[in-house]
Structures are given as C-alpha cells and as structure tokens.
Amino acid sequence: MTRRFGEAVRTGQRYLRRPGIYALLPLGGRVLTTFQEDPKPEFQLPGGGIDPGEQPMAALHREVLEETGWRIAPLRRLGVFRRFTYMPEYDLWAEKICTVVLARPVRRLGPPQEKGHSAVWLDAEEALSLLGNQGDAHFAARARAQQL
C-alpha cells in the first residue's frame, strides 16, 4: 500500500493521475533542495512530473538539472507516496504518485534552468522541518535514520 500525505481527497473532485520522480540528495551532512518561489514559496526535493513516453530516470536527471543545475548519480529507490493537491501553475487537481530516489550529487553545471527555482543546501536536520510537503520530509527522515 502506498502512503498518502497532504490534504484530504475532496469529495466529488476529479483528480488527474500524475506520476513524478524526486531525488533525495544528501552530501556531507547536508541535503541539496530546490527552493520554488511560485505558486507558494517552499523548499522541495528536486524532481517533478514524468512526461508521456519519458523514462522515469531520464525525467529525474532532467528535473534535477532544471531545478538545481546539478548532475546526479541515482543510487536506489526509497519508495513511493501519493498526494492529492491543486496545482495552480497547471490549473489542475492532481493525484501525484511520487517516487523518491536516493541519489548522489555529482557535479554542478550551473544555476538552475527553471525560472523561480534556486538550488539550496540545507543541513540535514533543518531540511526535515523546512521541506514543504510531508512526503518529502518523511523520506528525508527515513533516510537520515538509516544514515544514508
């Protein structure tokens, strides 16, 4: 069973299923996150939606590069969670199926390519309280407890 985080499902609301993939990027006691300014300022694990026909790992590399400017080396899948949310940037109610992958930041290629995103290194403990959604924080805490 996939864990669910976030707001409750709204009765009568139709949700579009939207698969996505996200990276937990620890290095030296810190975690590489993306700070997204809009639609709501928040720290997030870098990642996002998997485009139709796109392979999940290709989407992960693309999204992390766009949101942080870093190349990564995926290590292993940590798990999956679901969240039901409104995505104002797409005017869409979505059931997000979020796969979280542990990865290693390899090399910074430049600034984030995606407008409104900043790459931010957070202390691992600080990341647990600052990550904007409960699913991201859950996997960060689990990885921290396992000292990954």
C-alpha positions in Angstrom: 0.0 0.0 0.0 1.3 3.5 -0.9 1.4 6.0 1.9 -0.6 9.2 1.4 0.4 12.6 2.6 -1.1 16.1 2.5 -4.6 17.3 2.2 -7.7 15.1 2.2 -9.3 14.0 -1.0 -12.2 16.3 -1.9 -15.4 14.5 -2.4 -16.7 15.0 -5.9 -13.4 16.4 -7.2 -11.9 14.7 -10.2 -8.1 14.3 -10.0 -5.8 13.6 -12.9 -3.2 10.9 -12.0 0.3 12.5 -12.4 3.4 10.3 -11.9 6.5 12.1 -10.8 10.0 11.3 -9.6 12.1 13.1 -7.0 15.7 13.0 -5.6 16.9 13.0 -2.1 20.4 14.4 -2.5 22.5 14.1 0.7 26.2 15.0 0.8 28.4 15.6 3.9 25.5 16.1 6.4 23.6 18.4 4.1 20.8 17.9 1.5 20.5 19.6 -1.9 17.0 21.0 -2.2 15.2 23.3 -4.6 13.5 26.5 -3.4 10.5 27.2 -5.6 9.2 30.7 -5.4 5.8 30.2 -7.0 2.9 29.4 -6.7 3.9 29.1 -3.0 7.4 29.6 -1.7 8.8 26.3 -0.4 11.7 24.0 -0.2 11.3 20.8 -2.1 13.2 17.7 -3.1 14.2 18.3 -6.7 12.1 16.5 -9.3 8.8 16.6 -11.0 6.4 15.1 -13.5 7.3 12.3 -15.9 6.4 13.4 -19.4 4.4 11.0 -21.6 6.8 8.5 -23.2 9.7 9.6 -20.9 11.6 7.0 -18.8 11.5 7.8 -15.1 15.3 8.0 -14.7 15.5 10.3 -17.7 12.9 12.5 -16.1 14.8 12.5 -12.8 18.0 13.7 -14.4 16.1 16.3 -16.5 14.2 17.7 -13.5 17.1 17.8 -11.1 19.3 19.6 -13.7 16.4 22.1 -14.4 15.7 22.8 -10.8 19.3 22.8 -9.3 21.8 22.9 -12.1 23.4 19.6 -10.8 24.2 16.3 -12.4 23.4 13.3 -10.2 24.1 9.6 -9.9 20.9 7.7 -8.8 21.7 5.1 -6.2 18.4 3.4 -5.3 14.6 3.8 -5.0 13.5 4.8 -1.5 9.8 4.4 -2.0 6.5 6.0 -3.3 3.9 8.2 -1.8 0.7 9.8 -3.1 -0.7 13.3 -2.5 -3.9 14.9 -3.8 -3.4 18.6 -4.5 -4.4 21.5 -6.7 -1.6 22.6 -9.0 -2.3 26.3 -9.8 0.5 26.5 -12.3 -1.4 24.0 -14.4 -4.9 24.8 -13.2 -5.2 21.1 -12.3 -6.3 18.9 -9.5 -3.8 16.0 -9.4 -3.3 12.7 -7.7 0.5 12.9 -7.6 2.3 9.5 -7.5 5.7 10.5 -6.2 8.7 8.1 -6.5 11.6 9.1 -4.3 15.1 8.1 -5.3 18.3 8.4 -3.2 21.0 9.9 -5.4 24.4 11.5 -5.1 25.1 15.0 -6.4 28.0 14.6 -8.8 28.7 18.0 -10.4 27.3 21.5 -10.5 26.9 22.5 -14.1 25.5 26.0 -13.5 22.5 27.7 -12.0 19.0 26.2 -12.2 17.5 26.4 -15.6 13.9 26.6 -14.4 12.6 30.1 -13.6 11.7 30.7 -10.0 13.9 27.8 -8.6 17.1 28.1 -6.5 19.5 25.3 -5.5 19.8 25.4 -1.7 22.0 23.2 0.5 20.2 22.6 3.9 21.6 21.0 7.0 20.0 17.5 7.1 18.2 18.2 10.3 17.0 21.6 9.0 15.7 20.0 5.8 13.3 17.8 7.9 11.5 20.9 9.2 11.7 23.1 6.0 10.7 20.7 3.3 7.3 21.9 2.0 5.4 18.6 1.8 5.1 15.8 4.3 6.0 13.1 1.8 9.4 14.7 1.0 10.0 15.1 4.8 9.0 11.5 5.5 11.6 10.1 3.1 14.3 12.5 4.2 13.7 11.5 7.9 13.7 7.8 7.0 17.0 8.1 5.1 18.5 10.2 7.9 17.5 7.5 10.5 19.2 4.8 8.2 22.2 7.1 7.8 22.0 7.0 4.0 
